[in-house]
Amino acid sequence: EPTAPAEGDDPPGPALVAGDAHGDGDGPAGLPTDPDALPVPVHQVSFVREQLTGSAPNTPLSALDPLNSAESAEQAQQAEQAQQLALGTPQRAATAPLRIDEVFAAQVAARPDAPALTAGSATLSYAELDDRAEELADGLYAYGVRPGDLVGLCLPRGADLVAAMLAVLKADAVYVPLDPEHPADRRERTARDARVRLTVDDPAVLTGHPRRPAAHRGPATGPAYVIHTSGSTGRPKGVLVPHANVTALVDAVRDDFALSPDDAWTCFHSAAFDFSVWEIWGALLTGARLVVVDHWTSRHPEDFHALLARERVSVLSQTPSAFTLLAAADRTGGKLPALRLVVLGGEPLDARPLLAWFDRHPEDRCRLVNMYGITETTVHVTAATVTRREALAGSRSVGRPLPGWSVRVLDPHGRPVPPGAPGEIVVGGAGVALGYLNRPAPTAEQFVPDPLDPAGRRLYRSGDLGRLLPDGTLEHLGRIDDQVKVRGFRIEPGEIRHVLLEDPAVSAAAVTVTGGASGDAAAVRIDAYVVPAPGAV
């Protein structure tokens, strides 16, 4: 209840209050007038205040424009620039091979004898890897795989896995990774959801077959792979990604990251995690050498550190939680003289623990890049170089969009919010996937038409919370739902609960998520609770 100021007190400053009975954006909301208390620049609050005072009584807040005309025009211009970069110049579109296998073939032609892949003590040249992929593609055809079919690959990390991926693409089919380290039930669910034509778990069955007939391959806009993410209903969602998205990603960072055939990359992550897409094709589409890290080594930081030194790895990709363990091993391990670029992604980064890393690896010798991305937008969306200054400040910035990608932060009504205000991160441009495999309803909900694009290209609603800062960089603030990331994998607590309830011995289940509030992804803990069915115990 408002009260009159006491005698001698300064009169209160003006305030605007609007009512919100339902919490749906139609009011109560108050606008403070103290500039220091505002989460956005004063002129933006003034713009909203002018609309409020000039509007009819009971005008809902959702009817007000969050941006003035100049700001709206600037956002539209940025979106148009991103679309132009995504489309590329006519000259480039006419000459550049955009399918993954076409770009790989160009590398084979340019450097057939150069090392392409190292797995254990064996190294294959580009020509040898290509020959192996051709042989496996012939086997796929013999087993009935035709253009557009989906092929499950249940193979451990190694040369055969990469060759099989290439073989599927050469057959104009679509590869679906099935991690052999995952539970058999989950692999079966994934294969069933994808309706795979064939699952390859032994590449030997694909060898020794006649050559397949020559055939025209589809356009780069056709699908290359499906990677499944966690689903709240217990059914994983398969994300269908075209060739062109992957080649656009490599092109977007090639110059900034100085990618070249002189590099050696690691393939550290599961093929079922989209970070592997970046690792495998980032190396092979730039003529570099891919060093495959076996499962055992990937779980032992000291052994992994020794491999980095032995193989003279120059480009390393890690989730922040995995990199924390590697950095600890680095304190007592040998030097890594070849390492020049570390890409961090897959989960939020707490930059403060990186200070000790900078003591041993100066910024001018080894660049650290924090990248925000989503499976549905082809691995990476933004990039921010992390320096000692950012680490000291505990920066949460994930940087600016890659060339050809666009980022907007929207309110619940789908309108851009002012810089500094939180909202849902929505991504457009070259990385937007084709949608969810065999899931039209979620596709329509998450992949939406871009209202600023007359051609009707789509945006992806990420479900991530963020804000654009006045300098154009993006801060990631978490989720607008209860989804979490653990070691880079997206996990829906609802999926875990759904699977638990499928057991007839369980009558009720609940899943809780704790830890990780400070941005430490390694501290996330997921606990499940069940009530046994009568007679089950």
N, C-alpha and C positions, 0 to 999 in steps of 0.2 A: 504494500500500500504506500503510495508516494506520500512524503511528508514535507512540510515547508522547511526551508533552511532556518537554522537558529539565528538569532540576532547577531550580527557581526560577521556571519559566514559569507563567503563569496557565493553568488548565485550559481547554480549548476549550469554547466554548458549545455547547449542544445543536444537533443538526442532524438532519433527516429526509432519507433517501435512498430512492428507489424505483427499481426497475429498469425499463428500457425497451429490450428487445432489438431491436425492429423500428421504433422511431421513430413508432409509431402512436398515441401517447397512453396506452399501457399501462405506462409506466415505461421508461433510468434518469432520474430527475429529483430534484434536490435543492431543499430549501426552506431558504434562509438565515433566520437568526433575528435578524440585525441590522436594525432598522427602516429604517436609512438605505439598505440594500441592496435593499429590497423595491420592486418596480415597482407594487405595489398596497398599500392600507392594511393595517395590521397585523392588524386584526380579521378581515379576509378570509383571510389566511394562517392565523390561529389557527383559523378555522372549518374549513378544509381539514385542518389538523393534527389537530383533534379527530376528524374522520372517519377519518383514517388510523390513528390510535392505537386507535380503537374498532372498526375493521373486522377481518375475518378475514384471516389471512395470504394474500398473493398476490392481494389485491383489486386489480383494474386501476384505474388513475387515472381512466379514462373512466367508472367507476361512481360517482365522487364528484360531489357537487353543487357547482358553482362559486359559487353564490349561496345565502345563507341564506334562510329563509322570508320575512323582511321585505323583503329585496331583490328576491326573485322576485315578491312581491305588488306592489311598487312598479313594476316593469317591466310587469307585466300591466295595472296601472292606467293607465300612460302609453300603452300600446298601445290600450286601450279608449278613452281620451280622443281619441287620433288618429283612430280609426275613427269616433267620433261627429262629430268635426269634418268628416271626409271625407264623411259621409252628409248633414250639414247638418240644420237644423231642419225639421220638417214644414211650417211656414209658408213657409220659403224654398223648399223643394223644390216646393211647390205653385204658386209664383208666378214663380220666376226662370226665364228661358229658358236652357237649358243647352247647346244645340247652338251651335257657333261661328257658323253663319250666322244663327241666331235672335238671338243677342246683337248681331251686326253690324246686323241689320235694325232692332233697337231703337235703335241709334245713328243709323241713317239717318232713322228717324221723328222722333227728338228733335232732330237738327241737320242737316237735309238739305243746307244750303248751306255748312256748315262745311268747311274744307279737310281732306281725308282723306289725300291722298297727293301727294307732290312727287317728280317724276323729271326731272332736268335743269331745264329752264326751264318745264315744264308742271306745273300743279297741278290735281288733280281734287277736286271736292267729294264728300261722302258719297253724295249722290244720283247724281252722275255715275259714280262707281265702281260703285255698285249697278246702274245701268243697263247699264254695260259688262259686268258679271258676268252679268246676266240674258241679254244677247245671246249671250255665249259659252256659257251653259248651254243655250240653245236649239240652238246648233250641236252641242254634245255629244250631245244627244238625237237630232239628225238623223243623226249618225254611229253611232248604235246604243248609246250609253252608257246603261245602266240602273242603278237603285239597287243598290249593293253592288259595282259594277264598279270596277276599278282603272284610273286614267288617268295615264299618264306625262306629266310637264310638263318639256320640254327647252327652256326659254326663258331668255334672259339676265335679270339683275335689272332690273326696270322695272315700269311700271304694268300691262303685259299679264300679267306673271307673277302679280302679286297678284290681278288680276281673274280670271285663270284658276283660281287656287286657290279663290276664292270661287265661281266657276262650277261647279267640280267638287262642292263641298259643297252648293250649291243643287240640283244634280242627284242628290243623295243618293248620290254616288259617293265614291271615296277617291283622294286625289292622291298621286302618287309622284314626288318631285323627281328630275330627272336633270340634273345640272349640265353645261351645254354646254362648260364649261372642262375637264371631266374627259376622259380618253382615251375614244375612241369604243368601244373594247372593253369598258371598265368600264361605260359607260352601257348597252351591249347586254346585258351580264351582269345588271345590275340590273333592266332591263325584262323580261328572260326569267325571272328568279327571281320577279318579282312577277306574271307572267302578265297583263300589262296588256292591257286591251281596246283601248286607243288611246293613241298617243303624240302629243302636241301639240308641234310645233316651229315652227309658223306659225299664230298666232291668226287670221289673215285667213280661213283656210278655215272658221272657225266662225261667220263673220258672214253676215248676209243670209238666215237660215233662218226658217221659220215658228215661231210660238210653240209651245212644247212644252205638252202637256196638263198641267193642274194635277194634282198627286199629293201624297199624304200622305208626309211624310218620316219616316224611322226615328227611334228614340229617341236621346238623347244618349249612351247607352252604346254606340252603333254606331261603327265606325271612321271617322276623319276623314282620316288620312294614314299613309303608310308611309315611314320613313326607314331607310336601310340602313347598317349598321355593318360593320366589318371582320370577316371570318370566318377562323379558323385553317385551314380546309380549302380556302381559295381561293374559297369561295362566300360572298358577302356575306349577312348576316342582315338581313331586313327586319323592323323593329319596328312593330307595328300599334297605333296609339294612338287612343283614342276621343275624341269631341268633349268629353265631360264632364271629361276630364283637363285639357284646355287651359283651359276656362272656370273650373275649380277653381283652377288655377295663378294666373290673373289675380286671382280673388277673394281668394286667400290673401295676396297682397302689396299689394292695392289701397290699404288704409289705411296700412300701415306705410311704403310708398313714396310715399304721397300722390299717386297717379296721378290725372290729371284731363284734361279736354279741352284745358286750356291747354298741355299738353306737346307737344313735338316729339321724336320718336324717330328713330333711324337704323335702316335695314335694311342692315347692313354685310356680313352673312355669306351664304355660299352657302345656297341653299334645301335643299341636300342635307345641311347641318349643322343639328342641331336647335336651335341658338341662334337661327336664323331664325324658328322657331315662336314663341319668346318675343318677338322683336322685332316681327314682323308683327302677331300677334294681341294682344300687350300694348298696342300703339298703337291698333289699330282697334276693340278691344272696350272701350276706355275713352274713345272719342271724340276721341283725340289725332290729331296729324298724323304720318304716316310719311314720312320722307325716305329715298328709295331711293338707295343709294350704288353707282355703277357700278363695274365690275370694275377699271378703270384707277385711279380715285380710291382705291379700297380698298387698292391696292398702293403708294400714294405718300403717306406720312404728312403731308407738308407740304400737299399738295392736300386731303387729308381734313380736316386742321386748319382750313384756310380754309373748307371747306364747313360745318363745325360752327359757325364764327363767322357765316358768311353766312346760314345757315338758322336761327340761334338755337336750336340743338338743346339740349334740356334733359335728355333721358334717353339715355344712351349705354351700349351693351353691347359688351364687348371680351374677347378672351382675354388673359391676362397678357402673352404674348409680343407681341401686336399693340399692347397698351397701352404697353409699354415703348418701342416705336418712336414712338407718338403723343406720349408724354411728352417724348421727345427733341426732336420738332418743336415742342412747346409752349414750350420754352425760348426760342426765337427768334420764335415766331409771335405773333400778336395775342392779345388777351384773349378769353375765352369767358364772357361775363357771364351767359348764360342757362343754362349747364350746372350742374345741381343734383344729378344722380344718375349715378354710373358703376357699372354692374354688371359684375363680373369673374367669369368662369367658363370652363369647358371644359378647363382644365388647372390643375395646381398653381400656387399663387401664392407667390412670394418677395416678402414685403412690404417688405424693407429698401430696395430702390431707390425706393420711393414717397415717401421723405422729401423729395426735391427737389420733387415734385408738391405736397406739402402746403405748401411755402414759397410757392407761387404760387396755390394754391387752398385756402384755409383750410377746415377741417372743417365749420365752421358755414355755409359757402356751397355746398360741393360734397361730397356724401356718397359714399364709396366702400364698396361692398358686395361681399364675396367670397362666391360661391355655389357650392356643390358640387352636382353633378347628373349624371344618366345619361339617355341616350336612352330606356331602358326604363322610366324613372320620370318622364317628361315634363319634360325639360330641367333643372329645378332641384329640389333636395331640402332643402337647408339654406341659411341666410344668416347672415353675420357682418359687422357694420360694422367696417371697417378704419380705425383712428385712427393718429395719430402714435405713440402709445404702443405699439400692436401692431407698427408698422413698426420701431420701435427695438428691440423684443424679438425680431423675426424670427418672430412668431407663425405657427403652422401651423393655427390653428383655422379651421374652416369654419362654425362657429356651431351653431345649434340648428335642428331641423326646422321647416319652414313649417307653419302651421296646416293640419291635415288630413293631413299626412305624418308618418310615424314612422320612426325609425332605431334599429336594434339592432346590437350587435356580438356575433357568435356564434363559438363554438369549432368545430373540425372535426366535432363531434358534433351541431351545431345548437343548442347551449345558450348562453344569455347569459353573457358573461364579466364579471368584476367591473370596475367603473370603473377606468380606468388600464391595463387589460390589453389587448393587441392581439388583433384577430380580424377576421373578415370582416364588412364593412358590409352589412347586409340592410335593405331599405327596404320599408315598407308604406304603406297609406293611399291618398289620392285620386289619386296619380300613377302607380300601377302599370299598365303597358300590358296589352293583351290577350294579348300573346305574340309569338312570331316567326312571320311569315307562311309558311305551308306547311312549317313545321319543327316537328313535334310533339315530337320527341325533345329538342332543345335547350330548347323551351318547358317541358317537364316537368322538366328538370334545373334550370333557372334560376328559373322561376316556381313557387314551392312553397306548399302550404297553410300558413296561419298556425296553429301549434298553440295559440295563446292566443285564437283567434277561433272561437267556436262556430258562426258562420255560414260558416266555411270560406273567408273571403277570403284572397287570396294575398299573399305576400311576394316580393320580387325579390332574389335572391342576386347581388350586384354583382361579386364577384371583387376588390373593392377592400379594402385593408387599412386599418384604422383603430382608434381607441380612443375611448371616451367618458370625458371627464374628470369629476371629482367634481361640477363645477358644471353638468353636463349638456350641455356643448358637445362637438362632435366634432372630432377631429384626423384628417386624411387622411394615411396613412403610405405610400401607394404601391399596388402590385398584388401579388396572390398568384400571378400568372403572369407571362409575359413581354410582355404587352400594353403598348403605350406610347401616349402622346398627343402629337401634333405639330400645333401651331396649332389645338388643339381637336378634331382628328379622331383617333378611336381607330384604331390600326393594329396588326394582328396580324402579327408577323414571319413566321409560318407561311403567311399568305396570300400574301405576296410570294414566298416560296420556292416555293409551289405553282404560282404563275403562271409563274415562271421555268422550272420543270421541264416545263411544257406545251410549251415551245419544243423541237422535235426537235434543235436544235443544241446543247442543254444536256444533259449526262449527270448532273451533280450540282450542287447549289447550297446555299449557306449564307447566312444573314442575321444580322448582328450589330447591336446597339444600344449606343451609347456616349454619354457626356455626360449632362447634366441631373441629376446626382446631388445637386446642391445645391438642387434645386427650380427651376432655371432651365429652363423648357420650351423656350426658344429655343435652348438648347445641345444638344438631343437630335440625334444623328446616326445615321442608318441606312445601313449599308453592305451591299451584296450581293456575293457571290463565286460564280463559276460555273466549272465544269470543262467545256470544250467536248467535245461528242461526237466520236468518231473520224471524221475526214474533214471536220469542220465548219469547221476553220480552214485 
